[in-house]
Amino acid sequence: MVPRAASAYAEYVTAPSRNFARKPANLGHVEAAAVPLAGLTAYQMLTALADVQKDQRVLIHAAAGGVGHLAVQFAKQLGAYVGGTASAGKHDWLRGLGADEVIDYHSADVVAAIGDLDVVVDLVGSEATLAQSVAVTRRGGLVVAVPSGTSPELLARAAESGVRVASYLVEPDGHALGEIAELIESGAVRIEVEEVFPLAEAGAAHRLLEDGRTRGKLVLAVR
Ligand SMILES: NC(=O)c1ccc[n+]([C@@H]2O[C@H](COP(=O)([O-])OP(=O)(O)OC[C@H]3O[C@@H](n4cnc5c(N)ncnc54)[C@H](OP(=O)(O)O)[C@@H]3O)[C@@H](O)[C@H]2O)c1
């Protein structure tokens, strides 16, 4: 994964060796291709940024997505109590990945359903979910605002509640990628690939992603 310079789809890539890790032996190349960007994003947010500890309470907004389903599993591996928001049809699957509590954000009031969180990873990042994220976080806790950053109003509300808010941009990191590969190879973490598209159908894959309903990842296969 080379997030900065690449910005393209390719079968081969050059990068410093410190950016790479060996593919987990139990994954084919197609599944393995789904891991680095989503995996490092989830892993770095929960470890390097949030420093999640055993028995802490963590909520993942958009738990069923590419980053979210891995974040649920990494947070469990770190020993946290893990909640997630997702549509009802994805709840059983998320529980199977280790989520302790899943909230249907269509029908439930998230703020009434869960609270006193140490860390909220908000992978939706809308004004509405960020406001919820701040409201359910304990004083001194951390909201990781992923896609779009934060408004001055939200930061003011968070400051009043003693909640820290941070955004994060994933970094290439061969060492962390190696740790993720070990978790996958041991069977502790699973990667979900909803669909594989040929490269020529990249447009269809993007349209599906834009609907925002994907379970796990989509992969483009070059051949
Ligand atoms: N900062 C970084 O370094 C970095 C790196 C990677 C990704 N990102 C960003 O992180 C975000 C998540 O990426 P992703 O690839 O995981 O997304 P994704 O796979 O496209 O997310 C799809 C999932 O989002 C769920 N969802 C949609 N709206 C929701 C809502 N209001 N509440 C709860 N769940 C909702 C859907 O579940 P339902 O069907 O249940 O609604 C679906 O399973 C994106 O904005 C992406 O750009 C940032």
The ligand as a MOL file (V3000), in Angstrom:
LIG
                    3D

  0  0  0     0  0            999 V3000
M  V30 BEGIN CTAB
M  V30 COUNTS 48 52 0 0 0
M  V30 BEGIN ATOM
M  V30 1 N -8.0690 8.7810 6.9660 0
M  V30 2 C -7.6190 7.6810 6.3750 0
M  V30 3 O -6.4180 7.3960 6.3900 0
M  V30 4 C -8.6020 6.7530 5.7110 0
M  V30 5 C -8.1770 5.5310 5.1880 0
M  V30 6 C -9.1280 4.6710 4.6410 0
M  V30 7 C -10.4620 5.0660 4.5910 0
M  V30 8 N -10.8230 6.2840 5.0470 0 CHG=1
M  V30 9 C -12.2220 6.7220 5.0390 0
M  V30 10 O -12.9040 5.9690 6.0150 0
M  V30 11 C -14.2760 5.9030 5.6650 0
M  V30 12 C -14.7260 4.4620 5.7410 0
M  V30 13 O -14.0760 3.7360 4.7070 0
M  V30 14 P -14.5550 2.2690 4.3610 0
M  V30 15 O -13.7460 1.8300 3.1910 0
M  V30 16 O -14.5870 1.4300 5.5700 0 CHG=-1
M  V30 17 O -16.0660 2.5600 3.8910 0
M  V30 18 P -17.0790 1.5670 3.2470 0
M  V30 19 O -16.5360 0.1840 3.2180 0
M  V30 20 O -17.5530 2.1360 1.9590 0
M  V30 21 O -18.2990 1.6430 4.2800 0
M  V30 22 C -19.4670 1.0080 3.9440 0
M  V30 23 C -20.2480 0.7080 5.2000 0
M  V30 24 O -20.6770 1.9170 5.8180 0
M  V30 25 C -21.8580 1.6330 6.5330 0
M  V30 26 N -22.5810 2.8780 6.7680 0
M  V30 27 C -22.9550 3.8110 5.8650 0
M  V30 28 N -23.5580 4.8640 6.4880 0
M  V30 29 C -23.5780 4.5520 7.8090 0
M  V30 30 C -24.0620 5.2380 8.9830 0
M  V30 31 N -24.6700 6.4190 8.8900 0
M  V30 32 N -23.8820 4.6450 10.1760 0
M  V30 33 C -23.2700 3.4380 10.2930 0
M  V30 34 N -22.7970 2.7470 9.2230 0
M  V30 35 C -22.9540 3.2990 7.9970 0
M  V30 36 C -22.5850 0.6360 5.6550 0
M  V30 37 O -23.2820 -0.2530 6.4910 0
M  V30 38 P -24.8590 -0.3120 6.4620 0
M  V30 39 O -25.2700 -0.9750 5.2110 0
M  V30 40 O -25.1500 -1.0950 7.6650 0
M  V30 41 O -25.3290 1.1070 6.4950 0
M  V30 42 C -21.4600 -0.1110 4.9140 0
M  V30 43 O -21.2530 -1.4190 5.4220 0
M  V30 44 C -14.3920 6.5000 4.2540 0
M  V30 45 O -14.8540 7.8280 4.3640 0
M  V30 46 C -12.9750 6.4810 3.7510 0
M  V30 47 O -12.7210 7.4900 2.7980 0
M  V30 48 C -9.9230 7.1320 5.6140 0
M  V30 END ATOM
M  V30 BEGIN BOND
M  V30 1 1 1 2
M  V30 2 2 2 3
M  V30 3 1 2 4
M  V30 4 1 4 5
M  V30 5 2 4 48
M  V30 6 2 5 6
M  V30 7 1 6 7
M  V30 8 2 7 8
M  V30 9 1 8 9
M  V30 10 1 8 48
M  V30 11 1 9 10
M  V30 12 1 9 46
M  V30 13 1 10 11
M  V30 14 1 11 12
M  V30 15 1 11 44
M  V30 16 1 12 13
M  V30 17 1 13 14
M  V30 18 2 14 15
M  V30 19 1 14 16
M  V30 20 1 14 17
M  V30 21 1 17 18
M  V30 22 2 18 19
M  V30 23 1 18 20
M  V30 24 1 18 21
M  V30 25 1 21 22
M  V30 26 1 22 23
M  V30 27 1 23 24
M  V30 28 1 23 42
M  V30 29 1 24 25
M  V30 30 1 25 26
M  V30 31 1 25 36
M  V30 32 1 26 27
M  V30 33 1 26 35
M  V30 34 2 27 28
M  V30 35 1 28 29
M  V30 36 1 29 30
M  V30 37 2 29 35
M  V30 38 1 30 31
M  V30 39 2 30 32
M  V30 40 1 32 33
M  V30 41 2 33 34
M  V30 42 1 34 35
M  V30 43 1 36 37
M  V30 44 1 36 42
M  V30 45 1 37 38
M  V30 46 2 38 39
M  V30 47 1 38 40
M  V30 48 1 38 41
M  V30 49 1 42 43
M  V30 50 1 44 45
M  V30 51 1 44 46
M  V30 52 1 46 47
M  V30 END BOND
M  V30 END CTAB
M  END
